[in-house]
Amino acid sequence: MCAHQPLCPPIDSTDRDAAHIVAFHPEQGWNLLCNGAIVFDDTGELLPDGSVIAPHRPGFGALATAA
């Protein structure tokens, strides 16, 4: 799917979320990436082969706090 340079990360790469957005639907809570992944606002993903990646938000302990 990716036609720009440099090529976006492939779907089996750990950085697949860095691919360019080709369809932006914030009102519905999802984006289609050029590698074929659908990324949801809750950080869950649907991959082109139909597999699902569960939401992977950082825990509260990982968030920075203001002093």
Residue frames as qw, qx, qy, qz and C-alpha x, y, z in Angstrom:
[[0.000, 0.882, 0.471, 0.000, 0.00, 0.00, 0.00],
 [0.333, -0.790, 0.059, 0.512, 2.82, 2.41, 0.82],
 [0.662, 0.606, 0.237, 0.372, 3.94, 4.47, -2.18],
 [0.002, 0.971, -0.160, 0.176, 6.02, 7.18, -0.50],
 [0.742, 0.227, -0.403, 0.485, 9.70, 7.29, 0.51],
 [0.066, 0.276, -0.957, 0.058, 10.95, 6.17, 2.93],
 [0.553, -0.249, -0.708, -0.362, 8.59, 3.23, 3.08],
 [0.586, -0.524, 0.216, -0.579, 6.40, 2.88, 6.15],
 [0.241, -0.324, 0.888, -0.221, 7.07, 0.06, 8.62],
 [0.451, -0.069, -0.797, -0.395, 5.54, -3.25, 7.55],
 [0.691, -0.452, -0.164, -0.540, 2.60, -4.67, 9.43],
 [0.901, -0.232, -0.337, 0.145, 4.75, -7.27, 11.24],
 [0.413, 0.378, -0.356, 0.748, 7.13, -4.62, 12.60],
 [0.364, -0.495, -0.611, 0.500, 6.93, -3.42, 16.21],
 [0.052, -0.401, -0.076, 0.911, 6.75, 0.20, 14.98],
 [0.169, 0.417, 0.773, 0.448, 3.84, -0.45, 12.56],
 [0.051, -0.831, -0.493, 0.254, 1.91, 2.43, 14.20],
 [0.232, -0.580, 0.187, 0.758, 4.40, 4.89, 12.66],
 [0.333, 0.311, 0.699, 0.552, 2.91, 4.36, 9.19],
 [0.108, -0.003, -0.125, -0.986, 1.17, 7.28, 7.48],
 [0.382, 0.424, 0.659, -0.490, -2.55, 7.79, 7.97],
 [0.044, 0.083, 0.678, 0.729, -4.50, 7.35, 4.72],
 [0.361, -0.570, -0.543, -0.501, -8.05, 7.60, 6.14],
 [0.109, 0.084, -0.538, 0.832, -8.72, 9.81, 9.17],
 [0.451, -0.512, -0.558, -0.473, -12.02, 9.29, 11.03],
 [0.103, 0.160, -0.623, 0.759, -11.81, 10.96, 14.46],
 [0.573, -0.159, 0.063, -0.802, -15.60, 11.15, 14.68],
 [0.916, -0.046, -0.298, -0.262, -15.68, 7.34, 14.57],
 [0.626, -0.664, 0.402, -0.071, -12.52, 6.80, 16.63],
 [0.852, -0.053, 0.431, 0.293, -10.26, 5.08, 14.07],
 [0.206, 0.791, -0.397, -0.418, -7.59, 5.68, 11.42],
 [0.947, 0.260, 0.155, 0.108, -6.44, 3.53, 8.51],
 [0.332, -0.710, 0.463, 0.413, -2.67, 3.39, 8.09],
 [0.534, 0.621, -0.424, -0.386, -0.92, 2.88, 4.74],
 [0.065, 0.324, -0.944, 0.003, 0.35, -0.53, 5.87],
 [0.515, -0.219, -0.716, -0.417, -3.27, -1.70, 6.18],
 [0.286, -0.260, -0.768, 0.511, -3.66, -1.51, 9.96],
 [0.287, -0.725, -0.309, -0.544, -6.70, 0.13, 11.52],
 [0.344, 0.010, -0.582, 0.736, -5.75, 1.94, 14.72],
 [0.335, -0.741, -0.535, -0.230, -8.46, 2.84, 17.23],
 [0.106, -0.792, 0.172, -0.576, -8.48, 5.74, 19.68],
 [0.775, -0.578, 0.181, -0.181, -8.16, 3.33, 22.61],
 [0.053, -0.685, 0.712, 0.147, -4.83, 2.16, 21.05],
 [0.750, 0.076, 0.656, -0.041, -6.26, -1.17, 19.94],
 [0.179, 0.502, -0.577, -0.619, -5.53, -2.32, 16.39],
 [0.854, 0.293, 0.395, -0.173, -7.03, -4.47, 13.68],
 [0.250, -0.474, 0.662, 0.524, -4.42, -5.90, 11.31],
 [0.502, 0.362, -0.437, -0.652, -5.02, -6.73, 7.63],
 [0.335, 0.086, -0.932, -0.107, -4.98, -10.48, 8.32],
 [0.612, -0.501, -0.426, -0.439, -7.88, -10.04, 10.79],
 [0.618, -0.234, -0.570, 0.488, -5.80, -10.40, 13.94],
 [0.277, -0.894, -0.177, -0.305, -6.44, -8.02, 16.83],
 [0.450, 0.189, -0.475, 0.732, -3.96, -6.15, 18.99],
 [0.383, -0.726, -0.549, 0.159, -5.46, -5.31, 22.39],
 [0.023, -0.952, 0.025, -0.304, -5.31, -1.70, 23.61],
 [0.791, -0.073, -0.261, 0.548, -1.86, -0.95, 24.98],
 [0.084, -0.905, 0.027, -0.417, -2.07, 2.34, 26.84],
 [0.371, 0.318, -0.637, 0.596, 0.63, 3.09, 29.37],
 [0.500, -0.553, -0.639, 0.185, -0.31, 2.52, 33.00],
 [0.203, -0.955, -0.122, -0.180, -0.83, 5.41, 35.39],
 [0.686, -0.602, 0.168, 0.373, 2.58, 4.79, 36.94],
 [0.646, 0.138, 0.366, 0.656, 4.26, 5.44, 33.58],
 [0.163, 0.862, 0.300, 0.375, 2.71, 8.90, 33.17],
 [0.380, 0.189, -0.275, 0.863, 4.71, 11.98, 34.08],
 [0.277, -0.802, -0.517, 0.117, 3.35, 14.20, 36.84],
 [0.179, 0.754, -0.053, 0.630, 3.73, 17.94, 37.27],
 [0.492, -0.145, -0.564, 0.648, 5.46, 19.20, 40.37]]
